[in-house]
Amino acid sequence: MIELKNVSKTFQTARGAVEAVQNVSLKIERGDIYGIIGLSGAGKSTLVRCMNFLERPSSGEVYFAGVDLATLRAKELRQTRKAISMIFQSFNLLSQRTALKNVCYPLEISKVPKEQALQKAQRLLELVGLSDRAGAYPSQLSGGQQQRVAIARALATDPKVLLCDEATSALDPNTTRSILKLLRDINEKLGVTIVVITHEMQVVEQICNKVAVMEAGSVVESGPVQEVFLHPQSDMAKNLILPKTRPMEVVDGGQIFRLVFDGQSAYAPVLSNLILECRVPVNILRADTKKIREKAFGQMVLQLPKDPAAAARVRAYLAEHEIQYSEEDAYVGQRDDRYPSDRDS
């Protein structure tokens, strides 16, 4: 559906050149909900704007449905953009128009007959759960309702792709969950491919099937969400999965193990069995269980005593029971000034 080949984007500023995106290659398949995650300034928003040529890449190629966007004339590019809609953190609704008229706006630009446009806009408001708020103005709607109107408006041109640039960042957790559920329903019911730009790992975990992790303008890791969660390779992915906003205090001890579980194993009494069978006291540094696209996944970070024999027993136990694990050091419980703790706020 969308393929980026060695895409870079450089901005010229008074202080010199800024490389916002550096040599990024990605392939987003039809039907994906593809997450692009990274901290502020990682280049996520610039990258997503390169996907529809709102920002023309400095180098590299962008293909949509097999067509190189750089080869299109201005009129052809405008027509192609109708198939690539976009929603934003700030909603961008027209304050003087009702919800219904906001959804009608792109249809009016496309010169769709008025009655046909109104009927379609009403159907889209029903799809996003706001059929009873058609006559309300943006100021009369909550943040979540405004984002639903923005989603309905984005769907008015029957897009094949929906680009979501931090679409839930301004919303509370409950509203975020409802908007993410709506996006997944749209993906499943309408077959719309969705690209989600976010700095929140829980957003990726809830709806995305694939993810690319960005840092300093580059993609440092990509793949299926569950694979990146279970086996993060880059420091940035590890930091997002085990965030450092609340640094863990590591006592004087031995090796640190990160255990990861998928499926039903996430609910098994692994720690109790490990302690009893290996006769090893452990220090629990972190543990959590979450759902990634309705499947349970868990992780547990343990520190062992300073006893090589104990560590050997634990390794043997984990191998025998086919429990995935990695031995960690620097990124677990270490202070990193890029991730300020509560003490800094």
N, C-alpha and C positions, 0 to 999 in steps of 0.2 A: 504493500500500500504506500508506505513512505520509506525511502531509502536515502541515507546521507552517506556520501563518500568523501572522506578527508576534508570535511567542512571546517573552515576557519573564518573568524570574523574579527577584524582589527578596527578599532576606532581611533581617530586622530584627535588628540586633545591638546590643550595649551601646554601640558606637561610632557607631551610626547605620545607615542603610540601605546594603546592598551589592547592587549590580545584577550578579548572576551571569550572567544571560543577557539580551541586549538586542535585541529586535525581530528575531528570527531567523525566516526563512522558508525552508523546504526541502521538496523533494518526493522521496521515496524510492520508486522503482518496484518492482513485483514482480520478484524474481529478481536485484536489485542486490546487489553487495557494496559498500556505501557507507562510505567512510572519513570520519571526523571527526577532524581533526588540529589540534594546537596545543600550546603550552607549558603547563606546570603553571599552574593558575589561570586558564586561558582560558575556562572555563565548559563544557568538554566533558562531564564527568560529570553536571553538573546538567542539561544539555540532553538527554542520553540518558535520564535519569530522568523528564524531562517527557514523553518519548515514550510511556511506559506509565502516566503519572500517578502514579508513586511520588512525584514532586514535582508538585503542581498549579501550573500556570503562574499568575503574577500577572496576566497579560493575554495575549491571543492565543488561537488555536484549534489543537487537535491532532486530526487525523482519522486513524482507523485503518480501512482498508477502507471509506472513505467515511462513517464514523460519527464524529460529534463526541464525543470522550470525555467532555467536560464535561456532556453531556446524559444520560449513563448513571447509573442508580441504583447503589448500592454493590454489590449482588449482580451486576448486569449487568457492572459494571467488573471485578469479580473473575473472572467468566467470560471476559471479553475478554482479560484478562491471561494466561490459559492459552495464548493464541495468540501471546504476546509473551514469550518466555523470555529469561533473562539469565545471563551468566557474568561472573565477576569475576577480578581479579588474584590475590585471596587464596584462590580455589577454593571456600571456604565449605562444605567437606564435614563431615559429622557424624562425629566421631572414633570414636564407639563403634559405628559401623555399618561393615560390609564394603562394598566397592565395589558389589556387587550390591544390597545393602540401601539404599545411598545412592541408586542409580538408582530403586529401588522407591518411595522416600519420596513424591514427588509423586503417584504412582499410588495409594498408600495414602490420601493426603488426598482424592483424587478417588473413593475407595471402589471402586476396581477390584478384582475378585475376586483373591485371593492368588495362585492358580496362574497366572492370566492375567498378573498384574503381574510375576511372576518370569520368565515366558517372554519378555515384552516387554523386561524389563531385561537379560536374557541376550543378546537380539538386538542391543540397543543397545551393550552392551559389545563384542560382536563387531564392530559397525560402527566403533567407535573403536579397535579393535585390542587390546582388553584381555580377551578371553574367558577367557584363562588366569589372570587375576588377580581373578576374581569374588569369591573368598573372602578377599582381602587387605584389611587395614585401611589407612586413609589414612597412618598412620605408617610403613607398610611399602612405600609407593609413592613413586616419585620425583616431583618437581614436575610434569614433563610428564605422567606417568601420572595424577596427581591432577587435572590440568586436563582430561584425556580423560574421566575419570569425571564431572567437572562438566559437560562437554559432553553426555555420554550422559544425565545426569539432566535437563539442560535440554531435551533432545529427547523426554523421556518423555511430555509432554502434546501431542505432535504440533504444535509451534508453526509458525506461518507466518513469524514473524520471530524472529531470534536477535540480541540486543543483547550486544556484547562490550566490556566496560569495562576497557581496559588488560589484556586477557586474557593477553598474552604478556610483560608487563613484568618479571615475576619469573623468567623462564626464560632459559636460555643461548641463544646464537644458533642452534645446531643444533636444539635442542628447539623453539625458536620457529618455525623453518622447517617442522618436521614438523607442528606444531599449525596453522599457516597452511594447509598443504597439506590437512590434514584438514577445515578449515573450507571450503575451496574445493570439496572432494569432496562435502561435505554440501550445499553450495549447488547443485552440479550434479546430484547423484543424487536429492536429496529436494526440490529446488526451494525451499529455505528462503531467504528474504531475510535478509541479514546486515548489521548496522551495526557498524562497528569504530571504537571510540574509542581513539586512540593519540597519543603524542607523537613516534613514530618514523616518518620518511618511508619507510624501507625496508619497513615493514609495509604501508603503503598501496600502494607500488609492486608488491609481490609478489602481492596478491590482489584489490585493489579496482578496480572499473571507474569509480567516481565518487568525488569527494572534496570536502569542504568544509573550508576553512581558517578556524580561529577565533583571534581575538585580543581580549582584554579583553571577553569576553562576546558579541562580535558575529562573524558570518560575514563575512570580508573578501574571500573569493573562493571560488567553487565551479565544478564542471564535471567533464568526463571527466578521469581521472588523466593520460593522456598529453598532453592539452591544457594542463593546469596545469603539467606538467613542462616542456613545450616552450616555453610562453609565459606564465610567471608574471606576474601583474599587480600583486599586492600585495607590499609589502616583506616581510611575514611569509612568504608563499609562497617568495619568493626566498631568504630566510634558511634555510628548511627544505631547499630544494633545494641551496643552496650554504651549508652550515652554517658558523657563525663560531666554532666551538669551537677551530679551529686557524687563526687569522688568517693570511692570506697576506701576505708581505712584497712590497709593490709598489715596484719600483725606479723611479727617476726616468725617466719615459718618456712615451709618448703615449697615444692612445686605447685603451680596453679593449673587446674584443669577446667576447661570449659566443656561441659557435657551438653549435647543437643539431642532432642527427641522429636520424632514426628509420629503422626497418627495416634493410635491408642497408647503408645509407649509414653506419651506426654503425661498420662495419668497414672502410670505404674509407680509403685513405691521404690523407686530405684535407689534413693539415698539410704533408706532404712536397710535395704538388702545389702548394699555395698558396705555399710558400716559393720553390720553383723557378720558378713561372710569374710571380709578382709581384716576385721579387727583393727580398724583405723579411725581415730577421731578426726573429724574434718571441720574446718572453719568455712561456713557458707558466706561467700562474699556477695552473691546475687542469685536470684532465682525468679523466673516468671514463666507463665504459660499464656499463649495467645492463639488466636485463630487467624490463619492466613487463608483467605478464600474458603472459609467454612471448615478448614481442617486444623486440628490442634497441633501446635508446635510449642516446644518448650526449650529452655536453656537453664543451666545451673553452673555457676562458677564457684569452684571449691579450692581451698588451700589445704594442703596436706602438711603433716609434721615434717621436721627435718630428719627424715628416715628413708634412705634409698630403698630399703626392703619394703617399706609400706607403699611407696610409689610403685614398685614393681608388682606388688599384689593388686593394686588398683588397676594398673594397665592390663594385667592378665584377666581380671574380672570383667573389665569393659570389653576386651576383645572376645572373651568367651560368650558374653551376652549380646554381642553385636551392637553395643551402644556407641554412637559416634561421639568422638571427643577430639579436642586439640589441647596441647600444652601451651600455655600462654605466659607472658610476663609483662612487657612494657605497657600494653594498652589497657590492661585490667588494673583498675585501682590507682593508676598513676595520674598525677595532676598535669593538665595541659592548659596553658593560658588561653588557648583558642576557645575553650569550653568553660566559661566562668561558672563557679559554683554559687550556691545560694549565699555564701559568706561574702561574695563580691557585690551582691546587689543591695 
